[in-house]
Amino acid sequence: MRIVVALGGNALGNTPEEQKQLVKETVKPLADLIDSGHEVIITHGNGPQVGMIFSAFQTASETDSHLPEMPFPECGAMSQGYIGYHLQNALRTELLNRNLKPNVATIVTQVEVSIDDPAFQNPTKPIGAFYSEKEAKILEETQNYVMKEDAGRGYRRVVPSPKPQAIVELEAVKQMVANGFTVITVGGGGIPVVRKDNVLYGVPAVIDKDHASSLLADLIEADRLIILTSVPYVALNYGTKEQVNLTRLSVSEAKNYLQEGHFKSGSMKPKIEAALAFVDHMPNRKAIIASLKDAKMAVEEKTGTLIYYKE
């Protein structure tokens, strides 16, 4: 089977050194899938990493006027590069240890968005460091940032989170997969770009990585979309005494639960939406939400939450 695997934030560390160690374990379930004969395409988040890069350049520019701030799309590209570097090296080593071909490569990936997306009028995605209210007002006036209070911890810059429309490097991904490569792509949801004539322009935004993974899985005609996270199942009443783990969800059931508000915007909601976008009206496709360590069993439908289309 051709499988797109979307890695959650729990699969990566918060610092380069922590990440380098953590990915040694992260890649083992991925290698299990490759070892079983599946074509695997890997995507991942980049929230802590891109925030760290942005904050580092911002702090440096504040202390040395000769150092410019790094534009946010470039920070996203940097995060794709170094996360991919760690993932591909760790996976390469794991595959070699299993006497498998170590054909793994990262593609720095741009994802087109629409400049007319309503998200640009309502930035919601927090990035970077925390600031006092006074500092936030100065940044709004001098940098034209949108700053919002974040859960009583201070103010942070927020950027739009537009929906992905197209994957610029799609043909490269397809060709590499066809030639036996495990490809790491649309990292962090991809670098958001808008097209004008023949030119692509980066925009300060964050694309949800689950939505980008769903689009990728659709365009490369994957059989499965696996969204790996820190919990083994999608659940109703999560974290309460009334919690109910869901092992199988039809498209109609998942839509009903979404409409009833069972899933939170910052956690399970985008995962369910991404799964539905991939599966809806395609009987042969299935999406699975499961924990990282259970990836192989999830593909075998022995654990996790299976989302499927039913007439």
C-alpha positions as CSV (number, residue, x, y, z in Angstrom):
1,M,0.0,0.0,0.0
2,R,1.0,3.6,-0.5
3,I,0.8,5.3,2.9
4,V,1.1,9.0,3.9
5,V,2.3,9.2,7.5
6,A,1.8,12.5,9.3
7,L,4.0,12.8,12.4
8,G,2.7,14.8,15.4
9,G,4.7,17.0,17.6
10,N,5.4,14.2,20.0
11,A,7.7,12.6,17.4
12,L,10.1,15.6,17.5
13,G,12.0,17.3,20.2
14,N,12.1,21.0,21.2
15,T,15.8,21.5,20.6
16,P,18.1,20.2,17.8
17,E,19.9,17.9,20.2
18,E,16.8,16.5,21.8
19,Q,15.3,16.0,18.4
20,K,18.4,14.2,17.1
21,Q,18.0,11.6,19.9
22,L,14.2,11.3,19.8
23,V,14.0,10.6,16.1
24,K,16.0,7.4,16.6
25,E,12.9,6.0,18.2
26,T,10.4,7.9,16.0
27,V,11.7,6.2,12.8
28,K,11.4,2.6,14.1
29,P,7.6,2.4,13.5
30,L,8.2,4.0,10.1
31,A,10.8,1.4,9.3
32,D,8.3,-1.3,10.3
33,L,6.0,-0.1,7.6
34,I,8.7,0.0,5.0
35,D,10.0,-3.4,6.1
36,S,6.4,-4.7,5.5
37,G,6.6,-3.7,1.8
38,H,4.6,-0.4,2.0
39,E,5.4,2.8,0.1
40,V,5.8,5.4,2.8
41,I,5.7,9.2,2.5
42,I,6.4,11.1,5.6
43,T,5.1,14.5,6.7
44,H,5.6,16.3,10.0
45,G,4.8,19.3,12.1
46,N,7.2,22.1,12.9
47,G,5.5,24.3,15.5
48,P,8.2,24.5,18.2
49,Q,11.1,24.4,15.7
50,V,9.9,27.3,13.4
51,G,9.1,29.3,16.5
52,M,12.6,28.7,17.9
53,I,14.2,29.8,14.6
54,F,12.0,32.9,14.3
55,S,12.7,33.9,17.9
56,A,16.4,33.4,17.6
57,F,16.7,35.7,14.6
58,Q,14.3,38.2,16.2
59,T,16.4,38.4,19.4
60,A,19.6,38.6,17.4
61,S,18.3,41.5,15.3
62,E,17.2,43.3,18.5
63,T,20.7,43.1,20.0
64,D,22.6,43.8,16.7
65,S,21.0,46.3,14.3
66,H,23.2,44.9,11.5
67,L,21.4,41.5,11.7
68,P,18.1,41.5,9.9
69,E,15.0,39.6,11.1
70,M,14.4,36.4,9.1
71,P,11.2,36.4,7.1
72,F,8.8,33.8,8.4
73,P,8.6,31.7,5.2
74,E,12.4,31.4,5.3
75,C,12.1,30.2,8.9
76,G,9.7,27.6,7.7
77,A,12.2,26.5,5.0
78,M,15.0,26.2,7.6
79,S,12.8,24.1,9.9
80,Q,11.9,21.7,7.0
81,G,15.6,21.4,6.2
82,Y,16.9,20.5,9.7
83,I,14.0,18.4,10.7
84,G,14.3,16.5,7.4
85,Y,18.0,16.1,8.0
86,H,17.5,14.5,11.3
87,L,14.6,12.3,10.2
88,Q,16.3,11.0,7.0
89,N,19.6,10.2,8.7
90,A,17.9,8.4,11.5
91,L,15.6,6.4,9.1
92,R,18.6,5.7,6.8
93,T,20.5,4.2,9.7
94,E,17.5,2.1,10.9
95,L,16.9,0.8,7.4
96,L,20.6,-0.1,7.0
97,N,20.5,-2.0,10.3
98,R,17.6,-4.0,8.8
99,N,19.5,-4.7,5.6
100,L,17.0,-2.6,3.6
101,K,17.7,0.0,0.9
102,P,18.4,3.4,2.6
103,N,16.6,5.4,-0.1
104,V,15.3,8.4,2.0
105,A,15.2,12.0,0.9
106,T,13.7,15.3,2.1
107,I,12.1,17.8,-0.3
108,V,11.9,21.4,0.8
109,T,8.2,21.8,-0.2
110,Q,6.2,24.9,-1.0
111,V,2.4,24.8,-0.7
112,E,0.2,27.2,-2.6
113,V,-2.5,29.1,-0.7
114,S,-5.0,31.7,-1.8
115,I,-4.4,35.3,-0.9
116,D,-8.2,35.6,-0.7
117,D,-8.4,32.9,2.0
118,P,-10.4,34.3,5.0
119,A,-7.6,33.2,7.3
120,F,-5.6,36.2,6.2
121,Q,-8.2,38.5,7.7
122,N,-8.2,36.6,11.0
123,P,-4.7,35.4,12.1
124,T,-5.0,32.8,14.8
125,K,-1.7,30.7,14.9
126,P,0.6,31.8,17.7
127,I,4.4,31.8,17.0
128,G,7.6,32.9,18.7
129,A,8.3,34.4,22.1
130,F,6.0,35.8,24.8
131,Y,5.9,39.6,25.3
132,S,4.3,42.0,27.8
133,E,1.3,44.1,26.7
134,K,3.6,47.1,26.3
135,E,6.1,45.2,24.2
136,A,3.3,43.8,22.1
137,K,1.9,47.2,21.3
138,I,5.4,48.4,20.2
139,L,5.7,45.4,17.9
140,E,2.3,46.1,16.4
141,E,3.3,49.7,15.7
142,T,6.8,49.1,14.5
143,Q,6.6,45.7,12.8
144,N,2.9,45.6,11.8
145,Y,2.5,42.3,13.7
146,V,-0.8,41.1,15.0
147,M,-0.4,40.3,18.7
148,K,-2.8,38.4,20.9
149,E,-2.8,37.4,24.5
150,D,-2.1,33.7,25.0
151,A,-3.7,31.9,27.9
152,G,-2.5,34.3,30.5
153,R,1.2,33.8,29.6
154,G,1.7,37.0,27.8
155,Y,1.3,38.2,24.2
156,R,2.5,36.5,21.1
157,R,2.5,37.2,17.4
158,V,-0.2,35.4,15.5
159,V,-0.2,34.6,11.8
160,P,-2.9,33.3,9.4
161,S,-3.5,29.5,8.9
162,P,-4.8,29.3,5.3
163,K,-6.0,26.1,3.7
164,P,-3.6,24.4,1.3
165,Q,-4.5,24.6,-2.4
166,A,-1.7,22.9,-4.3
167,I,1.7,21.3,-3.7
168,V,4.4,22.9,-5.9
169,E,6.9,20.1,-5.8
170,L,4.2,17.4,-6.2
171,E,5.7,15.9,-9.4
172,A,9.1,15.6,-7.7
173,V,7.5,13.7,-4.9
174,K,5.7,11.4,-7.3
175,Q,8.8,10.6,-9.3
176,M,10.9,9.8,-6.2
177,V,8.2,7.6,-4.7
178,A,7.9,5.8,-8.1
179,N,11.7,5.2,-8.0
180,G,11.6,3.6,-4.6
181,F,12.4,6.5,-2.3
182,T,10.8,7.2,1.1
183,V,10.1,11.0,0.8
184,I,9.9,13.5,3.6
185,T,7.7,16.4,2.4
186,V,5.3,19.2,3.2
187,G,7.1,19.6,6.5
188,G,5.2,21.9,8.9
189,G,2.4,22.0,6.3
190,G,4.7,23.3,3.7
191,I,6.1,26.8,3.1
192,P,3.0,28.9,2.3
193,V,3.3,30.7,-1.0
194,V,1.0,32.7,-3.3
195,R,1.4,32.7,-7.1
196,K,1.5,35.8,-9.3
197,D,2.1,35.1,-12.9
198,N,5.2,32.7,-12.9
199,V,6.5,33.9,-9.5
200,L,5.8,32.3,-6.1
201,Y,5.9,34.6,-3.1
202,G,6.3,33.4,0.5
203,V,3.7,34.7,3.0
204,P,3.9,34.8,6.8
205,A,1.5,32.0,7.6
206,V,1.3,28.5,9.0
207,I,-0.5,25.8,7.1
208,D,-2.0,23.0,9.2
209,K,0.2,20.0,8.6
210,D,-2.7,17.5,8.8
211,H,-4.6,19.4,6.1
212,A,-1.5,19.5,3.9
213,S,-0.9,15.8,4.5
214,S,-4.5,15.0,3.5
215,L,-4.1,17.1,0.3
216,L,-0.8,15.3,-0.5
217,A,-2.3,11.9,0.2
218,D,-5.2,12.7,-2.2
219,L,-2.9,14.0,-5.0
220,I,-0.5,11.0,-4.9
221,E,-3.4,8.6,-4.7
222,A,-2.4,7.1,-1.4
223,D,-4.3,4.1,0.0
224,R,-4.0,5.2,3.6
225,L,-3.5,8.4,5.5
226,I,-2.1,7.8,9.0
227,I,-2.1,10.7,11.4
228,L,0.1,9.7,14.3
229,T,-0.3,11.6,17.6
230,S,0.3,11.2,21.3
231,V,-3.0,9.3,22.0
232,P,-4.0,5.8,20.9
233,Y,-7.6,6.7,19.8
234,V,-9.9,9.5,19.0
235,A,-12.2,9.9,22.0
236,L,-15.4,11.6,23.1
237,N,-15.3,13.5,26.4
238,Y,-11.5,13.2,26.3
239,G,-9.8,13.5,29.7
240,T,-13.0,13.0,31.7
241,K,-14.6,10.0,33.5
242,E,-17.0,9.8,30.6
243,Q,-14.2,9.3,28.0
244,V,-15.2,6.9,25.2
245,N,-12.5,5.7,22.8
246,L,-13.7,5.4,19.2
247,T,-12.2,2.5,17.2
248,R,-14.2,2.9,14.0
249,L,-15.9,6.0,12.5
250,S,-17.8,6.2,9.3
251,V,-17.6,9.5,7.5
252,S,-21.2,10.4,8.5
253,E,-20.5,9.6,12.1
254,A,-17.3,11.7,12.1
255,K,-19.2,14.7,10.5
256,N,-21.9,14.5,13.2
257,Y,-19.4,14.5,16.0
258,L,-17.7,17.5,14.5
259,Q,-20.9,19.4,14.1
260,E,-21.8,18.6,17.8
261,G,-18.5,20.2,18.8
262,H,-16.8,17.1,20.3
263,F,-13.3,17.9,19.0
264,K,-11.2,20.9,19.9
265,S,-9.7,23.2,17.3
266,G,-6.2,23.0,18.6
267,S,-6.0,19.2,18.9
268,M,-8.3,16.6,17.3
269,K,-10.6,18.7,15.1
270,P,-8.1,19.4,12.3
271,K,-7.1,15.7,12.3
272,I,-10.7,14.6,11.9
273,E,-11.2,17.2,9.2
274,A,-8.1,16.1,7.3
275,A,-9.1,12.5,7.5
276,L,-12.6,13.3,6.2
277,A,-11.2,15.3,3.3
278,F,-9.1,12.3,2.3
279,V,-11.7,9.6,2.7
280,D,-15.0,11.3,1.8
281,H,-16.7,9.6,-1.3
282,M,-13.7,7.3,-1.9
283,P,-14.7,3.8,-0.7
284,N,-11.2,2.3,-1.2
285,R,-9.5,4.9,1.1
286,K,-9.1,4.8,4.8
287,A,-7.7,7.2,7.3
288,I,-6.3,6.2,10.7
289,I,-5.5,8.3,13.8
290,A,-3.3,6.4,16.2
291,S,-0.2,6.7,18.5
292,L,3.2,6.7,16.9
293,K,4.4,3.5,18.5
294,D,1.3,1.7,17.1
295,A,1.8,2.7,13.4
296,K,2.2,-0.9,12.0
297,M,-0.7,-2.3,14.0
298,A,-2.8,0.7,13.0
299,V,-2.2,0.0,9.3
300,E,-3.3,-3.6,10.0
301,E,-6.4,-2.1,11.6
302,K,-5.6,-3.7,15.0
303,T,-5.6,-0.4,16.9
304,G,-6.2,3.3,16.5
305,T,-9.4,5.0,15.1
306,L,-10.3,4.0,11.6
307,I,-12.2,6.5,9.5
308,Y,-13.9,5.0,6.5
309,Y,-16.5,5.8,3.8
310,K,-19.8,3.9,4.0
311,E,-22.8,4.3,1.7
